[in-house]
Amino acid sequence: MAGLAARGGFCCSIPIISYGRRSDIGRFKEEKAMDMSRRLGAEFFGTFWLVFCGCGAAVLAAAFPTLGIGFVGVAFAFGLTVLTMAYAVGHVSGGHFNPAVTFGLWVAGRCANRHLIPYIIAQVIGAICASAVLWVIASGKAGWVPGGFASNGFGDLSPGKYDLASCAITEVIMTFFFVFIIVGTTSKGAAVGFAGIPIGLALTLIHLVSIPVTNTSVNPARSTGPALFAGGPYLDQLWLFWLAPLLGAAAAGLVARLMWEKEAV
């Protein structure tokens, strides 16, 4: 999702290294390879944590008899996953944990071309692995019925039975403001080191509003993992939860270019 780079930003920048001799070139290539491995590991684990804890709160704890955490608890679970991982690994990868965030930051000029596709692949794999582990845990309860397995949906699969248009608009707008907040709180002049707090709270707020509409995506990786296990119509509707977040993120990235200074990546 989003995290904290060295100066409080989410850009995918790496140090500029000067070299001249052949040995220096080899060392530079090794450092770049190691840097990418660390970045992808951070994105994998960050997205794993987001999906495992966020969707886990929905699957295991939301409706637990008499003590269920409900929508509010699930909303805070998602927000806290971003907040905790932003500080844990944000300084390694920028802490995106979300293909829409990566894409939006790329449009805004805050993510290097070489990081775009690898980040998204790592995020999707992390989400799928988290969903698999969650499935194993949840299925250990006698009589457990997976249902939607915290998947996103519209129409009959929407928690509040909202139609396609309502769900699409919700996802576009929510993702727009999520990326907008990420860029704004990590731009030059923002409070350095505190970006994880407003970003985590923003994701919490987004869930508080939109869980009844789409079960809240704003993150194509988060949508993909559970849908693969829920299958059927949830998988058929997955396209919306890629398209709408990416559109919202792209719009936020374009606006960000006008509002904030472009930073080196």
DRENDO-326919 format. One line per 8 residues: for each residue x, y, z of C-alpha. Coordinates in steps of 0.5 Angstrom, whole numbers, plus 500, padded with zeros to 3 digits. Layout:
REM residues N
X/Y/Z ~ ...
END
This chain:
REM residues 265
500/500/500 ~ 504/506/502 ~ 510/507/507 ~ 515/511/509 ~ 522/512/504 ~ 528/515/507 ~ 525/522/507 ~ 518/520/509
516/519/502 ~ 513/513/498 ~ 517/514/491 ~ 521/508/489 ~ 528/512/489 ~ 535/509/490 ~ 542/512/492 ~ 546/515/486
552/511/485 ~ 558/513/482 ~ 563/508/479 ~ 568/508/474 ~ 572/501/474 ~ 570/495/472 ~ 570/492/479 ~ 566/498/481
561/496/475 ~ 560/489/478 ~ 559/491/485 ~ 554/496/483 ~ 550/491/479 ~ 550/487/485 ~ 548/492/489 ~ 542/494/485
540/486/484 ~ 540/486/492 ~ 536/492/493 ~ 531/490/488 ~ 530/483/492 ~ 529/487/498 ~ 524/491/495 ~ 520/486/493
521/482/499 ~ 518/488/503 ~ 512/489/498 ~ 511/481/499 ~ 511/481/506 ~ 507/488/507 ~ 501/486/502 ~ 501/479/506
500/482/512 ~ 495/487/509 ~ 491/481/506 ~ 492/476/512 ~ 490/481/518 ~ 485/485/514 ~ 481/480/511 ~ 482/475/517
479/480/521 ~ 473/480/516 ~ 473/472/516 ~ 475/470/523 ~ 472/476/527 ~ 467/480/524 ~ 461/476/526 ~ 464/472/532
458/470/536 ~ 457/476/541 ~ 464/479/541 ~ 464/480/533 ~ 468/486/531 ~ 464/488/526 ~ 465/493/520 ~ 469/498/525
473/493/527 ~ 475/490/520 ~ 476/498/518 ~ 481/499/523 ~ 484/492/522 ~ 486/494/515 ~ 488/501/517 ~ 493/498/522
496/493/517 ~ 498/499/513 ~ 500/503/519 ~ 505/498/522 ~ 508/495/515 ~ 509/503/513 ~ 514/503/519 ~ 517/496/519
519/496/511 ~ 517/503/508 ~ 524/505/508 ~ 526/499/504 ~ 521/499/498 ~ 517/505/499 ~ 511/501/502 ~ 506/501/497
503/494/498 ~ 497/495/493 ~ 498/495/485 ~ 493/501/485 ~ 498/505/489 ~ 504/503/485 ~ 501/505/479 ~ 498/512/482
505/513/484 ~ 508/512/477 ~ 503/516/474 ~ 505/522/479 ~ 512/521/477 ~ 514/518/484 ~ 516/511/482 ~ 521/508/477
519/505/471 ~ 523/499/473 ~ 519/498/479 ~ 512/498/477 ~ 511/491/474 ~ 516/487/479 ~ 512/491/485 ~ 505/489/482
507/482/481 ~ 510/481/489 ~ 504/484/491 ~ 499/480/488 ~ 503/474/490 ~ 503/476/497 ~ 496/477/497 ~ 495/470/494
499/467/499 ~ 496/470/505 ~ 489/468/502 ~ 491/461/502 ~ 494/461/509 ~ 487/464/512 ~ 483/459/508 ~ 487/453/512
486/457/518 ~ 479/458/517 ~ 477/451/514 ~ 480/448/521 ~ 473/450/524 ~ 468/445/524 ~ 462/447/519 ~ 465/453/517
462/455/510 ~ 467/460/506 ~ 461/464/503 ~ 465/470/500 ~ 471/469/504 ~ 472/477/504 ~ 471/478/497 ~ 469/484/493
463/484/489 ~ 457/488/486 ~ 450/487/485 ~ 448/481/489 ~ 455/480/491 ~ 455/487/494 ~ 454/487/502 ~ 449/492/501
446/490/494 ~ 449/496/491 ~ 449/496/483 ~ 455/496/478 ~ 455/504/477 ~ 455/505/485 ~ 460/500/486 ~ 465/503/480
464/510/483 ~ 465/508/490 ~ 472/505/488 ~ 474/510/483 ~ 473/516/488 ~ 476/512/494 ~ 482/510/491 ~ 483/517/488
483/520/495 ~ 487/514/498 ~ 493/516/493 ~ 492/523/493 ~ 493/523/501 ~ 499/518/500 ~ 502/523/495 ~ 501/529/499
503/526/506 ~ 510/524/503 ~ 511/530/499 ~ 516/536/500 ~ 514/540/506 ~ 510/535/509 ~ 512/532/516 ~ 517/527/515
516/521/519 ~ 509/521/520 ~ 506/519/513 ~ 504/512/516 ~ 499/515/521 ~ 495/519/516 ~ 495/514/511 ~ 493/508/516
487/513/518 ~ 485/514/511 ~ 485/507/509 ~ 481/506/516 ~ 476/511/514 ~ 475/509/507 ~ 473/502/510 ~ 468/505/514
464/508/508 ~ 465/503/503 ~ 465/496/506 ~ 457/496/505 ~ 458/498/498 ~ 463/493/495 ~ 466/490/502 ~ 472/495/500
478/494/495 ~ 482/500/493 ~ 487/495/492 ~ 487/490/486 ~ 492/485/490 ~ 487/485/496 ~ 481/483/491 ~ 485/478/487
487/473/493 ~ 480/472/496 ~ 477/472/490 ~ 481/466/487 ~ 479/462/493 ~ 471/464/493 ~ 471/463/486 ~ 465/463/482
461/470/481 ~ 467/473/485 ~ 472/471/480 ~ 467/473/475 ~ 467/480/478 ~ 474/481/479 ~ 475/485/473 ~ 472/491/476
476/491/482 ~ 482/492/478 ~ 479/497/473 ~ 476/502/478 ~ 482/502/483 ~ 487/503/477 ~ 483/509/474 ~ 482/512/481
490/512/482 ~ 491/514/475 ~ 487/520/476 ~ 490/522/483 ~ 497/521/480 ~ 495/526/474 ~ 493/531/479 ~ 499/530/484
503/532/478 ~ 500/539/478 ~ 499/540/486 ~ 506/538/488 ~ 513/538/486 ~ 516/532/482 ~ 521/528/486 ~ 527/524/483
526/517/483
END
